[in-house]
Amino acid sequence: MDQVTRPIVSFVMLFIFGLAWFPARLVSNKNNCWFWSFEQRIRHGGHLKFYPSKTWHGYHITWVDDHGTEWEYRLTALDDPSWRSPWWYIPLFFDGRVQKKVSKSKT
């Protein structure tokens, strides 16, 4: 993915996520790494880290707490080594799990 396309795709998805986030959070506990990280940043402080995603053509975001521990909201399907997402798959809202960031995780 080149340096121009990834930020454009991420901006478009952030716009779509932004429109869908509030209504989705009213009726569901599902989330994604972006909004989980933003919610943690607003509620608890810390900062965010952005990584080029291996799951879609945008960025994976993690939250770093005030103690320097990096946390991520992770798609549980990534734990299965045989799982491969199609090129068009973008996980909008999903049941994930929160874990400390693993240095070699698929994001």
N, C-alpha and C positions, 0 to 999 in steps of 0.2 A: 504494500500500500504506500503510495507516495505521500510526501509531506503536505501536499495541498488537499488531497481528497479526504484524508482522515479528519481534519478539522471541520471541513464542510459537512460531511456526513454526521459528525458529532453535534454540530450546531443544529442541523435539521432535526435530529433525534431529540435533542434537549428541548426544542420547541414542542415537538409532539408529546414528549414525556410531561412537559410543563402543563399542557392542556389536559392531559389524562390523569395527572397525579392526584389532585384534590378529589375529584369524583371517585377515583379508584380507592383511595384511602378511606373514604366514607363507608364503602360497602365491602372492603376486603382487607385482609392483613398481608396480602402479597406485596412485594416490593421489588426493587432492583438495586444494583450496586450504587447507582448514581444517587437515587433518592434516599436510600438508607444512609449513605455517607453524608449527604447534605443535612439530613435530619439529625444525625449524631453531632455534626459540626455546630449546628444551631443550638442543640440542647445541652451539649457537654463541652464545647470548645474544641481545642486541638486544631489540626489542619488536614487538608486533603492531599492525596498523591494520585497522579494520573499515569496510567500505563497503557501503551498500545495494546488493544485487546486481541486475543487469539480466537475469540468466539464470534466477534462481529467486526465491522469496519469502522470502529470508533475507539473509545477509550474505556478502560476499566478503572474505577475510582475506588480508592481505599481511604479509610479514616485513620488518622494517627492521633491517639489520645494525648493528654497533657504529660503523660509519663513516657511518651515515645514509643508505645506499643502500637503496631500497625494492625488494623482490623479490616476484614472484608466481608461483604455479603456475597455469598457464592452460590452459583447454580449447582445443585446437588448432582445433576447428570454428569458434571465434569469429573466426578469421583470415579465414574466407570470408564476405564481406559479404552473400551471398545466404542464409546459414544463419540460420534462425529456430527457436528451440526452442518446442515446444508449451507451453502454460501449466502442464501437469502435470509437465514434465520437471525432474528434480532429478539432477544429475550426482553420483552417490554415489562411485564410484571410476573413474578414467579415466586413459588415457595422455595426459599433458599435457606441457607444456614449461615450464621455468623461464626467466623473463626479468625484466629490470628493469621496474618498473612504468611503464607508459605513461600519461600523464595523462588521455588521453581513451579509454582502452581499454574495451571492453564487458566487464563483469565478471559 
